[in-house]
Amino acid sequence: MDLQYSPEHQAFRTEVRAFIARALPPELAHKVHLHLRLSKQDYLRWHTIVAAQGWVGASWPQEYGGTGWDPIRRHIWEEECAQAGAPIIMPFGVNMVGPVIMAFGSPAQKAHYLPRILSGEDWWCQGYSEPGAGSDLASLRTRAEKVSGQDGSQYWLVNGQKTWTTLAQHADMIFCLVRTDPQARKQEGISFLLIDMKSPGITLRPIHMLDEEHEVNEVFFDNVKVPLENLVGAENRGWTYAKYLLGHERTGIAVIGRYKHDLAALKRLAARQQNHGRALLQDPLFSAKLASLEIELMALEVTVLRTLCSQHQGPDAKASLLKVRGTELQQAIYELQMEAIGPYGLPFEPDYLEGRAEAPHTGFADAAALAGRYLNFRKASIYGGSNEIQRNIISQLILGL
Ligand SMILES: Cc1cc2nc3c(=O)[nH]c(=O)nc-3n(C[C@H](O)[C@H](O)[C@H](O)COP(=O)(O)OP(=O)(O)OC[C@H]3O[C@@H](n4cnc5c(N)ncnc54)[C@H](O)[C@@H]3O)c2cc1C
């Protein structure tokens, strides 16, 4: 594998850097660099700017309005966005349901939903997990029955509950796994439905995270009517589409550009932080830990690039491997950040994350939010399928255990 960027890729990096320098609002970058909480408007503001440039569908083919970029260009784009402090483009539409609709959706679904994902008109959320159906996802019980209305028209009637639904409070649409054949073997009676979040019968209950952020929700479906045409692909084939989506989700969780940015921030912090009269960065024990993380990150970067270049599809062991290593490294970086700021990490004040704290933080401005981030990212080894389960998948697919 040639690790040098070609002249074309270097020119592409220059173009991307120039676009971001021109288009990214400084106040958004400021919030991202200080790890403050972003509002829906913040995310949509950047999404709309990128959409106008035609770059939201970084991984999409051109026939659906995507960029058609090769994996290296996508990697460069993500890296430059992270370095500059751009908010993420929400993955639920672009990286998760979008590829499923492209691969398995009807022509009408493609024509309707894909442009709306690109423009940011629809904010999607993911309705997979349920109480009692997380790791054992195929045990899900939310039921969709095909029923006839009084006028003879047919629709799906959905009843049940989803949980851990990220940012559902902002969502216009939810993609849901629902049980359509309770008699079939559990993986074979599941379908993939697209549901309008404004449908009567849907209610949300917030779940607050360790850092007090309202990031996840319970979603309840009480006799929710869903048009028949909102079924993706064939009835009872949803498990296949669900796994296809998970492959995209897990690969996308190892966002190398962001980790590199976080590691660089950690180095800057350690250069400023004093420890027994010298910079923490000079401390041999600390710098050894830092070097070890950096080496791990470089190894992961090469693995990610190799995976992207192999153009794999679906949930295979590589996606699981990237998910496990990516989240482990991310948590290790945040843990070392906490170690670096020492006592300044203790007074955890959610108000700093909202950017509305009245008194200045006692430590560096960029350290004020780190405790919240550290606490928040305990989630990373759980969501997208817990790391224990990913290790099971790796052991089955690679080691044949
Ligand atoms: C912050 C956050 C956001 C999320 N967002 C979403 C979302 O938007 N949409 C959505 O659908 N879901 C979402 N999830 C759900 C997530 O995918 C599940 O939490 C995850 O799959 C684990 O399922 P569970 O919580 O039911 O844990 P359980 O399945 O109850 O597992 C509990 C523990 O037991 C371990 N375990 C279970 N079975 C085995 C086994 N066979 N072998 C070894 N260990 C095992 C697990 O690894 C875990 O450590 C989110 C979760 C979190 C924490």
The ligand as an SDF file (V2000), in Angstrom:
LIG
                    3D

 53 58  0  0  0  0  0  0  0  0999 V2000
  -25.5990    6.7390   23.9400 C   0  0  0  0  0  0  0  0  0  0  0  0
  -26.3030    5.6570   23.2000 C   0  0  0  0  0  0  0  0  0  0  0  0
  -26.9400    5.9670   22.0280 C   0  0  0  0  0  0  0  0  0  0  0  0
  -27.6380    4.9760   21.3380 C   0  0  0  0  0  0  0  0  0  0  0  0
  -28.3300    5.3450   20.2170 N   0  0  0  0  0  0  0  0  0  0  0  0
  -29.1340    4.4320   19.6330 C   0  0  0  0  0  0  0  0  0  0  0  0
  -29.9980    4.8330   18.5600 C   0  0  0  0  0  0  0  0  0  0  0  0
  -30.0090    5.9920   18.1370 O   0  0  0  0  0  0  0  0  0  0  0  0
  -30.8220    3.9180   18.0350 N   0  0  0  0  0  0  0  0  0  0  0  0
  -30.8460    2.6200   18.4610 C   0  0  0  0  0  0  0  0  0  0  0  0
  -31.6040    1.8370   17.9110 O   0  0  0  0  0  0  0  0  0  0  0  0
  -30.0400    2.2070   19.4770 N   0  0  0  0  0  0  0  0  0  0  0  0
  -29.2040    3.0880   20.0750 C   0  0  0  0  0  0  0  0  0  0  0  0
  -28.3970    2.7050   21.1190 N   0  0  0  0  0  0  0  0  0  0  0  0
  -28.5200    1.3350   21.6300 C   0  0  0  0  0  0  0  0  0  0  0  0
  -27.2900    0.4730   21.4910 C   0  0  0  0  0  0  0  0  0  0  0  0
  -27.1260    0.0110   20.1920 O   0  0  0  0  0  0  0  0  0  0  0  0
  -27.4580   -0.6600   22.5310 C   0  0  0  0  0  0  0  0  0  0  0  0
  -27.3670   -0.0620   23.8100 O   0  0  0  0  0  0  0  0  0  0  0  0
  -26.4120   -1.7320   22.3920 C   0  0  0  0  0  0  0  0  0  0  0  0
  -26.6520   -2.4870   21.2360 O   0  0  0  0  0  0  0  0  0  0  0  0
  -26.3930   -2.6800   23.6260 C   0  0  0  0  0  0  0  0  0  0  0  0
  -27.6490   -3.1840   23.9190 O   0  0  0  0  0  0  0  0  0  0  0  0
  -28.2710   -3.0720   25.3930 P   0  0  0  0  0  0  0  0  0  0  0  0
  -28.1430   -1.6570   25.8580 O   0  0  0  0  0  0  0  0  0  0  0  0
  -29.6500   -3.6810   25.3430 O   0  0  0  0  0  0  0  0  0  0  0  0
  -27.3370   -3.9440   26.3310 O   0  0  0  0  0  0  0  0  0  0  0  0
  -27.4540   -5.5360   26.6450 P   0  0  0  0  0  0  0  0  0  0  0  0
  -27.6960   -6.2670   25.3830 O   0  0  0  0  0  0  0  0  0  0  0  0
  -28.4490   -5.6570   27.7600 O   0  0  0  0  0  0  0  0  0  0  0  0
  -26.0030   -5.8210   27.1490 O   0  0  0  0  0  0  0  0  0  0  0  0
  -25.5430   -5.4720   28.4640 C   0  0  0  0  0  0  0  0  0  0  0  0
  -24.0730   -5.8990   28.5470 C   0  0  0  0  0  0  0  0  0  0  0  0
  -23.9500   -7.3250   28.3540 O   0  0  0  0  0  0  0  0  0  0  0  0
  -23.0620   -7.5910   27.2830 C   0  0  0  0  0  0  0  0  0  0  0  0
  -23.5530   -8.7330   26.5180 N   0  0  0  0  0  0  0  0  0  0  0  0
  -24.8260   -8.9630   26.1180 C   0  0  0  0  0  0  0  0  0  0  0  0
  -24.8860  -10.1160   25.4030 N   0  0  0  0  0  0  0  0  0  0  0  0
  -23.6190  -10.6230   25.3560 C   0  0  0  0  0  0  0  0  0  0  0  0
  -23.0230  -11.7540   24.7410 C   0  0  0  0  0  0  0  0  0  0  0  0
  -23.7450  -12.6170   24.0250 N   0  0  0  0  0  0  0  0  0  0  0  0
  -21.6810  -11.9440   24.8900 N   0  0  0  0  0  0  0  0  0  0  0  0
  -20.9190  -11.0590   25.5940 C   0  0  0  0  0  0  0  0  0  0  0  0
  -21.4320   -9.9540   26.1930 N   0  0  0  0  0  0  0  0  0  0  0  0
  -22.7590   -9.7290   26.0740 C   0  0  0  0  0  0  0  0  0  0  0  0
  -23.0890   -6.3430   26.4110 C   0  0  0  0  0  0  0  0  0  0  0  0
  -21.9440   -6.2120   25.6480 O   0  0  0  0  0  0  0  0  0  0  0  0
  -23.2040   -5.2400   27.4590 C   0  0  0  0  0  0  0  0  0  0  0  0
  -21.9360   -4.9470   27.9960 O   0  0  0  0  0  0  0  0  0  0  0  0
  -27.6670    3.6480   21.8190 C   0  0  0  0  0  0  0  0  0  0  0  0
  -26.9920    3.3360   23.0090 C   0  0  0  0  0  0  0  0  0  0  0  0
  -26.3210    4.3220   23.6950 C   0  0  0  0  0  0  0  0  0  0  0  0
  -25.6350    3.9620   24.9800 C   0  0  0  0  0  0  0  0  0  0  0  0
  1  2  1  0
  2  3  1  0
  2 52  2  0
  3  4  2  0
  4  5  1  0
  4 50  1  0
  5  6  2  0
  6  7  1  0
  6 13  1  0
  7  8  2  0
  7  9  1  0
  9 10  1  0
 10 11  2  0
 10 12  1  0
 12 13  2  0
 13 14  1  0
 14 15  1  0
 14 50  1  0
 15 16  1  0
 16 17  1  0
 16 18  1  0
 18 19  1  0
 18 20  1  0
 20 21  1  0
 20 22  1  0
 22 23  1  0
 23 24  1  0
 24 25  2  0
 24 26  1  0
 24 27  1  0
 27 28  1  0
 28 29  2  0
 28 30  1  0
 28 31  1  0
 31 32  1  0
 32 33  1  0
 33 34  1  0
 33 48  1  0
 34 35  1  0
 35 36  1  0
 35 46  1  0
 36 37  1  0
 36 45  1  0
 37 38  2  0
 38 39  1  0
 39 40  1  0
 39 45  2  0
 40 41  1  0
 40 42  2  0
 42 43  1  0
 43 44  2  0
 44 45  1  0
 46 47  1  0
 46 48  1  0
 48 49  1  0
 50 51  2  0
 51 52  1  0
 52 53  1  0
M  END
$$$$
